[in-house]
Amino acid sequence: MSAGRRGCTPLAVRCVVAVAVLVFAYGSAVHIVQLLIPQFGPQLALPGWLTVYFASLTLWDPLAALLLVARRVEGLALGCVVLVTDAAANWYANYVLDPAGGVTPGRVGQAVITALALALVALIPWLAPWFARSARGSGQPFQAPRRS
């Protein structure tokens, strides 16, 4: 976000976006480490499609973070898709494939990802106007033209 655009964006919006960027940066780091150092990856035998999905997050997580930093509405959409599908994939891995009972670190992580996904999806109507750019490029929130 450039200095000109930051000045008119509420602090709460900037804080939410900063937290989202940190979440995607952390996710990027985790998935890269899991890809490069297999002993830090899932301890379960995952189906090929799930392994490919988790590996693809090494691309999608940083892309979502960069788009959010650039204040692109596509970053909000991608961020929601990534978090919702990551929550679903982790649910499958931790509740369908993992025979362990009770609370496990993977299930706690899945719950956190689910909470983050729900929060970002719920905040889109509040955040999106600060991401859309007017035709003038004034940095003001997008306002749809009024119909007469």
N, C-alpha and C positions, 0 to 999 in steps of 0.2 A: 504494500500500500504506500503510495507516495505521500509526502508530507502534506500536500494540498488536499488530498482525499481524506487523510487521517483526521484532519482538523474538524471536519463536519460529521465524522462517524462517532457515535456515542462510545464511551469507554467500555460499557458493558458488551457491546458488539465486538469491539477489538479484543476484549478478554476472552470471550467465547471462541472467537476465531483463533486466537493464540493457543488456547487449550486444545482445540481440534487439530491445529498444526502439530503441536507436541505429541498428541496421540498418534497421528499418522507417522511422525518421525520415529517415535518409539516402535510402532508396528513395523516400520521399514527395517529398523535395526534388528529386531527380533527375528524377522523372516530371513534376513540376510545371514545372520549368525546360524540359524537353523539349517540354511541351505549349504553354508560353507563348512560347518562343523557338525556333522551328523549326530554326535552324541548329545547335542543340545536340542535336537529335533524331537518329534513325537516318538514315544517309546512303543507305540502300537504299530502294527503293520497296517498301513493305510492303503485303500484302493488307489489305483493309478490316477483316477480323475481327481481325487481329493489331494493327492500329492501335487499334481499339476496346479490345482487351484491355490494351494498354500504357497507354492513357488511363484505363482503369478503375482502374489501380493508384494513381491519385491519390486514390481513395476507400479502397481496400482496405488499402494500406500504413499510413496513419494510423489507420484503424480497428483494425487488428491491434495497433499500438503502444498505443493507448488501452486496449484490452481487456487487454493484458499488464500495463500499469501498474495497472489496476484488479484485477489478479490473478484474472481470469476464465478458466476453463478453455477457454471459447470462443475466447479470444485465442490459446491454443496451437494449437487446431484451425485457426483462420483463418490464423495465421502459417505453419503447415505447408502449407496449401493454396496460399497466396500464393507461398511460396518454391518449392514443387515446380512449380507451373504457370509461374512466372516463369522457372525454369531451363529448362523444356521449350520455352517460347516463344522464349527467347533461343537455345536450341540450334537451333530451326528457322530463326530469322533468321540466325544466324551460320554454320550448316553447310549449310543447304539453299538459302537465298536468296543468301547472300554468295559470289560466285565467287572471292574471294581465297583464296590458298593459305597454309598455314602458320599461324603464331601472329599473331593480330590483337588489338587492344585489346578488341574485342567478344567474342572467344573466351576471353580471360583473364577478363573480367567474367562470362561464362557459367559458367566453371569455379568462380569464387568463389561465385556464387549457388548452384550445385549443391552445393558443399561446405557452405554454410550450411543449405541445405534438408536435406541428409543429417544434419547435426549436430542440428538442431532435432527432426527426426523421431526420431532415436535417443535424444534426451534426454527425450522425452515421458513415458515410464514413470517416470523419476526426478523430473521437474518436476510432473507432474499432481497428485500428492497434496498438494503445497503450495498448489495453486490451489483445490482443492475445499474447500468450507466445510461444517463440520458443522452439524447442525440447531440446536445450541446457539449457534453463532456464536462459539465459543471461540477460533478462530484456529488450532487444532491441525490437523494434517494429517488428511484424511479416512481413516477406518478402517472398512472394511466390517464389518457385524455378523458375529460368528462363528455358524456353524451348529452346532447340537448334534446 
